[in-house]
Amino acid sequence: MEDFLTRSLQQLLARPDGPLHLRFILQPITASVIAIRAGIRDSRHHQPPYLATVFSRPDLHGALLRSAWRDIGKVLIIAVILDAAYQLIELRWLYPGQCLIVAAVLAIVPYVLIRGPASRLSTQLRTRRARSKIPRPSPQQ
């Protein structure tokens, strides 16, 4: 078992140096852009921050997970396909567990970490803009 874990860890850590290494930059960026768009959408619809709601409101888990899957599903699938291609090219074998780990790190983690703060920032910016549009009384002469 220790041999398996050591080999798996070495293979996971070697991925950024191998072929298709550009995906380690593009996939998190793509997931982040999608998360920012989702956060802005949450703000417009007055939804609570994503990650906090996932942990605090079990009744909303289904809706939140469907929303996330709609947003990030394609990026996650592409991450799995690209890592599978990497494994077949570099390792000459397919390790599905490692594939899912890499895909989750490249797609899901950035999405989950960025969606909530993007929503909060969007709400703050909208509030500031709304306050700046309130007419101020002119000073009396």
Wavefront OBJ file of the C-alpha trace (Angstrom):
o trace
v 0.000 0.000 0.000
v 2.828 2.412 0.823
v 4.353 1.680 -2.590
v 1.066 2.546 -4.286
v 0.717 5.838 -2.412
v 4.327 6.825 -3.087
v 4.005 6.052 -6.809
v 0.688 7.906 -7.038
v 2.091 10.971 -5.302
v 5.179 11.004 -7.547
v 3.013 10.706 -10.649
v 0.711 13.493 -9.481
v 3.603 15.836 -8.706
v 5.300 15.127 -12.055
v 2.279 16.258 -14.092
v 3.078 20.003 -14.352
v 6.382 19.206 -16.077
v 5.047 16.735 -18.617
v 3.171 17.104 -21.884
v -0.067 19.105 -21.818
v 1.288 21.186 -18.916
v -0.508 24.286 -20.200
v -3.753 22.862 -18.814
v -2.449 23.634 -15.308
v -2.765 27.307 -16.211
v -5.771 27.380 -18.538
v -8.183 25.172 -16.593
v -7.984 27.066 -13.288
v -8.306 30.355 -15.194
v -11.368 29.040 -17.032
v -12.907 27.745 -13.800
v -12.196 31.118 -12.158
v -13.872 33.080 -14.959
v -16.913 30.808 -14.749
v -16.964 31.252 -10.953
v -16.810 35.033 -11.278
v -19.734 34.989 -13.695
v -21.690 32.726 -11.318
v -20.845 34.997 -8.374
v -22.111 38.052 -10.249
v -25.278 36.127 -11.118
v -25.690 35.173 -7.444
v -25.317 38.827 -6.471
v -27.924 39.983 -8.988
v -30.386 37.392 -7.687
v -29.562 38.255 -4.055
v -28.289 34.734 -3.358
v -26.114 34.102 -0.300
v -22.406 33.272 -0.796
v -21.987 29.858 -2.400
v -19.577 27.973 -0.121
v -21.120 29.269 3.103
v -24.559 28.214 1.888
v -23.349 24.747 0.890
v -22.212 24.144 4.471
v -24.968 25.953 6.337
v -28.111 25.075 4.359
v -28.489 21.325 3.717
v -31.929 21.970 2.213
v -30.273 23.834 -0.683
v -27.540 21.276 -1.443
v -29.319 19.872 -4.494
v -29.977 23.226 -6.115
v -26.462 24.503 -5.369
v -24.786 21.376 -6.738
v -26.917 21.490 -9.902
v -25.969 25.126 -10.365
v -22.282 24.327 -9.930
v -22.490 21.345 -12.299
v -24.143 23.520 -14.964
v -21.331 26.037 -14.610
v -18.291 23.827 -14.164
v -19.337 20.498 -15.705
v -17.740 21.100 -19.101
v -14.472 22.308 -17.585
v -14.399 19.274 -15.293
v -15.009 16.882 -18.189
v -12.278 18.548 -20.258
v -9.917 18.313 -17.259
v -10.601 14.568 -16.975
v -10.068 14.035 -20.716
v -6.820 16.019 -20.792
v -5.421 14.223 -17.758
v -6.383 10.869 -19.267
v -4.546 11.895 -22.463
v -1.523 12.913 -20.361
v -1.556 9.557 -18.561
v -1.754 7.586 -21.794
v 1.065 9.624 -23.383
v 3.391 9.836 -20.397
v 2.538 6.874 -18.145
v 1.239 4.493 -20.819
v -1.595 3.565 -18.486
v -4.826 5.080 -17.191
v -5.301 5.786 -13.483
v -8.928 6.922 -13.033
v -8.489 7.962 -9.393
v -5.592 10.256 -10.232
v -7.571 11.605 -13.165
v -10.412 12.644 -10.877
v -8.034 14.166 -8.319
v -6.299 16.321 -10.940
v -9.609 17.342 -12.528
v -11.025 18.333 -9.136
v -7.955 20.371 -8.242
v -7.869 22.149 -11.597
v -11.593 22.813 -12.002
v -13.629 22.422 -8.825
v -11.303 23.975 -6.244
v -10.865 27.326 -8.038
v -14.591 27.485 -8.779
v -15.629 26.865 -5.179
v -13.038 29.256 -3.745
v -13.829 32.140 -6.110
v -17.615 32.061 -6.548
v -18.469 33.330 -3.040
v -15.946 36.195 -2.926
v -16.983 37.226 -6.452
v -20.576 37.413 -5.268
v -19.640 39.495 -2.224
v -17.486 41.865 -4.277
v -20.209 42.288 -6.873
v -22.746 43.066 -4.143
v -20.423 45.669 -2.599
v -19.808 47.327 -5.957
v -23.524 47.421 -6.767
v -24.261 48.920 -3.336
v -21.603 51.623 -3.794
v -22.916 52.483 -7.236
v -26.452 52.720 -5.911
v -25.338 54.996 -3.064
v -23.427 57.276 -5.406
v -26.557 57.780 -7.532
v -28.609 59.078 -4.591
v -29.070 62.810 -5.129
v -27.437 64.911 -2.457
v -29.225 68.020 -1.185
v -27.605 71.169 -2.447
v -26.235 73.547 0.161
v -28.606 76.389 0.881
v -27.410 79.876 0.187
l 1 2 3 4 5 6 7 8 9 10 11 12 13 14 15 16 17 18 19 20 21 22 23 24 25 26 27 28 29 30 31 32 33 34 35 36 37 38 39 40 41 42 43 44 45 46 47 48 49 50 51 52 53 54 55 56 57 58 59 60 61 62 63 64 65 66 67 68 69 70 71 72 73 74 75 76 77 78 79 80 81 82 83 84 85 86 87 88 89 90 91 92 93 94 95 96 97 98 99 100 101 102 103 104 105 106 107 108 109 110 111 112 113 114 115 116 117 118 119 120 121 122 123 124 125 126 127 128 129 130 131 132 133 134 135 136 137 138 139 140 141
